[in-house]
Amino acid sequence: MSLMQNSAIERIAAPDLAPDALALLNEHQDNDDVVFFLGRLVWQGEMSSCAPTLFDVAADTSRGKYARIAAIRGVMAVGDEALKDKLWKTMAEDPGALDHAVFAELIDWAAPTTASVALVVRMLAHAAPHERFNDRGLSSSLHQFVDELPVMADAAEDHPLGCLVEGLNGFLDREPFVRLGECHVSEEFAWLMPIALHAVDRLVAARSAQALTPAAIAVLRNLPALRFQRGADVDDYKSALNKNVPRWAELNDRLYWNSIAVCRAHRAAKGEKLTDDWPVAYLGNFWRFGAEDFERCLEWVTSKEGDDRAVALSRCLRIYVDADRPSAWLAQLHAVVADDTVLAATLDAHLDPKPSPAMVRMDRETRRWKRESDARERKQKKDRGDWVRALIANPDRVLHPAGFQPGEFTSDHYHLLESVVNGGVTTSREDGAKWRTLIAEFGEPVARAFRDAAIAHWRAYRPTLRSEGGETGSTPYSLIFAMTGLAIEAAEDSAFAQRLTEEEAQHAFRYVTWELNGFPTWFETLYRAFPKAGFEAVATELVWELEHSVGEQPLHYIVHDILYHAPWLHSDVAPLVQAWLSTHDVLNDDALRYCLNILTGSGAAPGVLAALAARKATDTVLEGQRPRWFALWVDTDSAAAISALERHLEVLSQADASSFAELFIVALVGDRHGTGTRVGAYRNAGDLKRLYLLMHRFVRADEDFDRTNKGVYSPTLRDNAQDGRNALFNMLVDVPGREAYAAIKALEKEHPEPEYGRWMAVRASERATQDADEPLWTVEQVRDFSKRGDG
């Protein structure tokens, strides 16, 4: 058996093999291949007794990287907390150059805490020199780490993400710089800029005060200059900062004036002044000013001091020109400079521009920057051309890369995958499957080598699952490459599902939760070919999610996708969901809503759902979820449920009953975006009338919000509740026949709000008119109607 067969390891890994694995580790501890194999056996078999022995290998810088990676994974997967902490501290204290692949493996296990941030920053100081095309997954792991770090409330004591920005900026601020005096970014650590930008992007999106710190401002200020110097080299992280910074005036203005201050300091060192923001503006900064900002910038001309007044005036003039020179603004501009003859002369000069020596010099400098930028672009094109020609000369290096193990991802794979996606916004993990698009640039042999490598990769790569402790907050490129291969094979072979073995199908099912939106296109076909394996894969992750849905935010893992993207799966998972709910409570409200919608959409017997809902509505310990259970109960067994609901509301205080009724009615009929219940047992005239009157008692019309002609607003629970109460009446009006007419007529007298009586009479008349348009009644129907005295 090959030491590298993941599937074989998975078959034999079990805790009871721990004594044998430990004996083999002690006997062959110096053999990297054996450690590589046994390390995987340990973490897959949960052999905690082997962790101390693997620790020695993980911490030994003389060992091969693959052995160290397997050992780290073993320690972090099955070791106790003390051993894990010891490994982190040991590796952080080792001054030797840290291999990027080894470092990436350790970061993948980092907890999202300030302590972990401190250790990661400490280890970055002695990481091996960065190689642009041989990153070994470190950048991807750092981006994933950024995604996992929480954005804390401003009042919190610890700010992990803010600490990371500060630490990364410390590296970016180390000399020598990319271009001294013009690009204040470290030559050695410039590769960390996209990571720092990612962290700041998250802080800005959340409007965290940490985005206003000097470190975050420095990252935002320095990125444009670095991008101007390096071009596409630093564009691998696509942020929302171009939109979000200008939307936040405090950050926008602080960044602007910080950029001015730094530029002024550089010029002062050369004996120059700064009275115009053009030396900063031409770099393409994140700050922006439009016509709506004119008044604020104009105020700076008055409130600022010294040369900052001239800078503010230059910004006002650019806004003025960009807005097509509004005549009303001209008088304002003259007014704010009336007290300063120099500024007044500057304004006149700009309104009747003549090239000054400074502008001529700036124009010359801009042309120089343009030449250098063009030279960089030519070099990048040449480098890419050399790489393309090398691949064309040796396509086999894509399929069989030297020095890499099966399941490992190379820089060739990464750049070919990027070429297929073409830098666009991906909406599916299968976007890289269009391998034929490579033929035009690389030729068919290279394109087919990419295709074959991707197909081979999905079998060798083992994606982690949340139920096994893995995280899905960000996706390694290696996994995307594997999903590309799986998508290619499924699309090109109509008998794909039939050709896979049971073991291969089980392995393929490990990928289903990694799709961006919903599930992979091949999932349903493979599930129907291997229903037992498919159900087991789904059930494991579904139960894990239900057990771990404990916070205010849903996990958005598999339950959400089953509900919205796999209706064909509802009937299969409904018994499992129903059985789990019968003995457990889902602690997250959204997860509960997803589950109940799956149940009601699965075709499950209403009686089964009613029994579950009745028990939960009366026995649940989660008071906040009781209204939703009552809604399901009313939806499936209205006769019993409405009486129970009346009794429950009547024993509550008026305030509590009102809140309960609001939650109940929104759960029953949905809000303005839908998502109500589905069975509809209550949608008959008698039950709708009872519910309508009951809701009017506790969702009182005299407390309704009147939003008429009040502009745009975000609907509250009370808005949705009063809409839901009114929706009950609309449902009643839509019910045809004598019972509905009688119910509406009765409401004319029974409605708790007397002014509604006339409206009820109108609607009863409309109901009668609509019924009159139906086919003529038989003699028996007329006699029956007359006997009941409802006319």
Summary of the structure (lengths in Angstrom):
residues: 791
radius of gyration: 33.7
end to end distance: 87.0
largest distance: 107.2
contacts: 2446
relative contact order: 0.03
helix: 69%
strand: 1%
